[in-house]
Amino acid sequence: MNITIIELGIMHLDDCIILDQKALKGLWTSSQWEKELKNPKRICLGALEIDTKRILGICSAWFVLDELNLSLLAVDPLYFRRGIATFLLSNLIKQSKLIKINQVFLEVKDSNQPAMALYESMGFSIEGHRANFYKDRSNALIYTKKLTH
């Protein structure tokens, strides 16, 4: 598979909504996606399959001073376990270092073992938890990764 990472913009709105539906059952609304893709304090990346021009994975994060909050990471379920999430997250971390971000943090459902394994394999560690964080009242674990420049 030949994949490259691209910056997502408003022209990718439909692709983001479709992938969100496939991977996350429509976590965000169309207007939320539109805000995410237009906001200059956000970074949205996509894993683009070069041959088909399909977006197979997406991630989005926002800047707060010298920190980056990963708000979404999703991969098309047909392409799980092919390194796409790792590729996206690695690129996000590289870009973060270039703009002097000192720490990346995120929340993940405490039952999402594959995501937890991914984050831990990339050097993230659990810093805390949030009770009843998600709509279904499940708990979140807070992961962080300190960046060195």
N, C-alpha and C positions, 0 to 999 in steps of 0.2 A: 504494500500500500504506500503510495506516494502522497505525503501530507505536508502542508506548510501551515504556519501560524499567521493569521491576518488580524489586523485591527478591525473590529466590527463597528459599523456606523448605522445610521437610520436606514440605509438601503438594504440592510440585512434584517430588518424588523420581522418580516414574514418567516424567514429561516429560523430566527430565534424563537418565535412563538411556536412553530411546528416542532422544533427540537425540544422545547420546554414541555409541550404536550406529550411527546413520545417518552421522554426520560423522567419527567417530574410531575406528570399528570396536570400540567397547567399551573405551576406554582405562581407565576406572575401573570397579570392581565396585560392586554395589549398596551394600555396607557402606561403601566409600570415599565414595560420593555422600552417604550418610546422614550420615557424619561431617562432610563438607564443608558440608552444608546446616544442620547444627545448631551448629557451632562458632562462638562469638561473636568469635573472632579472624579470621574469614573474612568476605568479602563475595562474595555470589553474585548476579549480575544476569541477567535474562532479557529478551530482545526479544520482546514479546508482540504478535501481530497482533490488533488490537482487534476486528475483525469476526468472526474465527473463534475467538478465544481460544486460538490455538495459539502455543506458544513456538517461535520460529524461530531463535533464537540464545541462547547462554549464555556467561557468563564467570565465572570464580571466581578469587579472589586472597586472600592472607593477609597479615596485618600482622606486621612484625618491627620493633619500636621505631618509627622514623620512615620506614620503607621498606615498600613494598608489592610482593609477589611475585605476578605474574600466573601462575597455575598452569594455567589452561585457558581457551581461547577457541574456540568452535565455532559454526558456522552450518549449518543444514540445507542439504545440497548442492543441493536444488531452488531455493534462494534465494541462491546465491552471486552476488557482484558486484552486489548491490543496496544496498550501504552499511550492511548490518546489523552487520558486525563493527566498522566505523568508529563507528557509533552507540553500540554497547556500550562500546567502548574509550574513547570521548570521555566518556561518562557516568561510567565508572569513574575516569577522571582527574579529572573535576569533583568527584566525591565525595571523592577522595583529597586534593585541595587543601583542602576544607572541614575535614578532620580533621588538617590540618597534616602530611601525608605529604610528604617531601622528594624521594623518588626512587621510581620504579617500575622493576622489573626483571623479566626473563623469559628463558626459554630457548626456542629454536626449532630444529627440524632444519635443518641447513645446506643441505638440498636443497629446503626448502619456500619456493620463490621467491615465491608469492603472499603468504604471511604476512610474509616479509621486506620485501616492497614496502610492505605495509600499515604495518608498524611504522616503517619509515624515513619514510614519508609523514606520519606523526604525530609526528616529531621524536625517535624513538628512535635510538640509535647503538650500534654493536657495541663491547662493552667486553672481550670475551674469548671463549673457547670451552671446551667440555668434550668430551674425546675419549670415544668409546664410551658416550655418555650414555643412549641409548635401548635398549630391549629388543633391537632388531635390530642393535645395536652401531654405529648411526650417530652422528655427531657433532652437538653442539648449539652454536649461537652464543648468547652472552649479550648481550642488548640492555638498555640502560638509558635512562631519560628523567629528567632532573632537573626538578623542579616548582618554579615560583615562585608565591608566594602574594600 
